[in-house]
Amino acid sequence: MTDILSFTVPMALAGRRLDQCLAELMPDHSRNRLQQWIDAGAVRVDGQPGLRKQKVWEGALLQVSPVDHPSDQPYKAEAMDLAILHEDEAVLVINKPPGLVVHPGAGNWEGTLLNALLHHAPQLERVPRAGIVHRLDKDTSGLLVVAKTLESQTALVRALQSREVKRVYQAVALGRFDYLDGEIDAPIGRHPTQRTRMAVVPAGKEAITLYRVLCQWHGAAHVECHLRTGRTHQIRVHMAHIGHPLLGDTVYSGRRNGPVPFARQALHAYRLGFEHPVTGEAVEWEAPLPEDMQQLISRLEALDAS
């Protein structure tokens, strides 16, 4: 059972908000964490549940029952079906379905690929991030490589950094392209005002995407994208930057609608290649488009033909 921590409000903090007072009394904890405890009923003021904004006065008794946070605990191993295309003693290659979060985080502490990996290969508990080398967005499908040893993870991370890993995606983008292939060389960083988004910004990190149009219809195109770098949301940001956001991408397409609705960004990591970290052999895999994107393309073809 967690010990209850008790504090008496000193004169210097009298009249301050409860969350502000606790931030001064418990500087080892973030304001956000303290607010979560208050909201969870884990903080009492003179025996009564406290509220973030209530003022506290000199002599008031504050009792805090710290609540364990998921990020403080070892990640759980969870049994889940994984589409494993290849597995050996050094690496796993997985075809991730859309909707699966890769790594636990705020709002998604369970049910992630990492949780599934720990169940499938318990030894991954000894490898940082359970061997995950690179990530895909929750609603992006396709190929991921997972390292099963620390040595393999180190080698694959270095290969990524030196641009020796081949990552090719297929997407459906909005609009009609004037050029059937091209290179987008535009730095990407955190959006200056919307911190959950990325953007092309002058002070961003180098980001290069090659694209090739495979087919065009009225209002949309089937596009292949080759990553030279691996920035967060790179393809989504770059395609929006050149005026062709991905169909279904509610974050980067603004209010622009596609010719047909789609429940996620139409993006699939379909080819992955690298030098095997143990054998040195050049290896490569492909994952066909998932059913929802196949159906999307069929609908676009039918619409264009009508």
N, C-alpha and C positions, 0 to 999 in steps of 0.2 A: 504494500500500500504506500502511495506517495505521501511523504511528510507534508504537513501543512506549515506554510511559512507565515509568520505573523509580524506585522509592522505597526507601529504607532505613528500617525501622521505628525511630523514635527511642525513647529510654528512656521518655518521657512516655506513649507508647501501648503499651508492652509489656504483654502479657497481655490486650489487648482483642480482641474478635472481629474477624475480617478485614473484614467489612462496616462495622463501626464505625470501624476504623482508616482505611479508605479514605475514609469520609465526612469525616474530619478532614483527610486529606492532599489530597483532591480536592473542596473545598467548592463548586466550581462545578457539580457534578453531584449530582442527587438520590440519596438512599439507594436508592430503588427502581431507578433506572437502574444504579447500581453493583451491586446484587444481581443484576440481569439479566445484567450482564457476567460476574459470578462464575459464575452458573448456566450460561452459555454457554461456559464454559471459557476465557474471555478474560483471566483473572487467574491468575497463577502465584506461588506462594510458594516461594522457593528452588528454582525450576525445576519444581515440581510443581503440577498444577491445584489451585486453592484451593477451599475450601468457606466458605459464609457464616459459619457459627458457629465455625469453627476459631480458636483463639487464636494470635496471632502475637507474636513476642518480639523484643526489641531486637536490631537488626543484621540481621534477616531481610530478604531482597531480595524486593520485590514488583514484579512486571512486569505492566503493564496494557496490553492491546491494545484500545483503544476500538472498540466495535461500533456501526456506524451504526444509528440507530433509524428506523423508517419515518416517524415524525413529523418527522424532521429533513430528509427528502428531498422533492423536488417530487412531487406526486401524479402517478401514471401515467395516461396516456390508455388506455382499454381499449374495444375494440369490443364493444358489447352492443346487443341489440334494445331500442328505446325505443318505448313507445306514445305518440306525439306527437299531441295533438289539435289543436294550433295552433302555428304558428311564424311570426314576422316578424322584422324587424331588431332589435326591442327585447325581445321576450319569447318564452318557450317555455312551453306548458302541457302537462304530462305526466300520464298516468294510470299511477301507480306500482303494480306488482303486489305482493301480499303476499310477504314474505321478502326483499325488497331493502332493504339498508341505504342510507340517503340520503347520509351523510357518513362518510368514513373515521375510525376511532377504534380503541381498544384491541380487538384480536382481529379487526378488519375493516379492514385497511389497503388491500385491493384488492377489486374486484368490487362497488363501490358505485355509486350513481347519479352521484356526483361524477366518478368515473373514466370513466363512460360519457359524461357531458356533455363532458369534455375531448376525447374522441375525436370526438364528433358536431360540436362547435363549438370548434375549438382556440383561438379568440380569447378564450374564457372563462377561459383561464389568467391573463388580465390583470384579471379581476374577482374580488373576494374570494369565497371559497367557491364558485368557479366559477358565480357568479350565483344560488346557492340562496338564496331569500328566507325560506322557512319549511320546516319538516321534518314528516315523518310517521314514526311508529315503524316499525321493521323489519316488524312483522307487521300493520300497518295499510295498507290499500290505498287508492288514490284519487288525487285531483287535487292537483298541485303546480304553482306558477308559478316559473319560473326567469328571471332578468333577464339579458339578453345584453350589456348595457352597464352601466357604473358609474352613469350617470345614472338609468337605469331601476331599478336595484337600490335606489338611494337613495330614489327616489319611492315604490317599492312598500313598502319598509321603513317609511317615514313613514306610508303609508296603513294598514299593519298596526297601527302604534302608535296611530294616531288612530281605529282601529276602523272603517275605511272599506272593508275587504275582507270580502266575504261568504264565509263558510265553513260549509257545512252538511254534516253527516255522517248516515249511517244505521248503526244498530247493532242487535244483538239482545241484550237485557238479561234478566237472570234475575228471576223472580218476577212477581207480578201487581200492576199499578199501581192504587192507589186513585184517583189523579187522572190524567186523560188528557193533561194538559199542566201545565207549571210552570216556574219559574225557580229555578236553584240558584245562590245567591250565597254562596260560601264560599271564603276565602283559601287558596291552595295554596303550599306550600313543601317543602323537603327533609324527609323523614321524620326525626324526631329521633334514632332509633337505627339505622335501616336506610337507609344513605346512597344506595343504588341506587334507592330508591323515593321517590315524592312522597306528600304527605298533606295533608289539610285541617288547617292549624295556625294559631293566632291571629296569629302574626307573619308569615304568608305574604303573597304578593302577591294583590291583588284578582283574583278569578276568577269569571266569570259564564257559565253555560250555560243556554240555553233548551231544553226538550225537549217533544216531542209524541209520544204513542203512536199509531202507525199501525194496529197490529193486536195483539191479545193471544191467546195460546194457554195451554194448561195449563203453568205453570211458566216461561214466557218471553214476551217481547214484542218486536215490531218497533218501533223508536223512531227518531225523527228528532231530531238534536241540532244546535243552532245556537250557534256560538261567538261570544260577545261579546268575550272576551279569548282569549289564546293561550298558556296556561301548559303546561309539560311534562306530558304524560299527563292533560290537564285532563278530558276526557270520562270516561276510565277512573276517575280519582279521584273525580270528582263523582258518577258513577252508583253507585259502591261506597259513597260517603258517604251516599246516601239509601236504601241497602239494596237496590240493583239493579245489582250488578256485571255487566260484560259477559260473555256466555257465552264460554268459552274463555280468559278472562283469568286465567292462573295466578298473576299477581303480585298482583292486587287482589281476587280472588274468594275467597281463602283456600282452604279445602277444599270449598267449595260446588260441587256438580256441577249441570250443566244437564240437561234432559230427554233431550238427545242429545249425544254428544261432538262437539267441534270443535277443530281443531288450532291455532287462533290466536284472539286476541281478535276477536270479530265486529264489526269497525268499518271503515267505508268512507267516505272523503271524497268525496261524490258531487256536490256543487255548489260552484263557485268563481266569484266575481264581483269585479270591481274596475274602477276607472277606468284605461283604458289610459294608461301613463305618457307616451306621445308624442302620441297623437291626442286624449286627453281623453274618448274615447267610453266609455260604460258597456258592458263586455263580460262575458259569463257563459258557463260551460260546465257540462255534466253528464256524469258517467261512470256508466253503469249498474252495478248490483251485480255483482261478479265471480262467476264460476261457482260457487265454493265456497259463497258466501253465498246464492246463489239455491237451491242444493241444500239448504242448511241450512234455509231457510224452507220449502221443499217438504216436507222431513222433519217439521218441526214442525207444518205444516198436516195432514199425513197422520196423525201421532200424535194430534193433537187430535180428528180426525174418527173415529178408531177406537174 
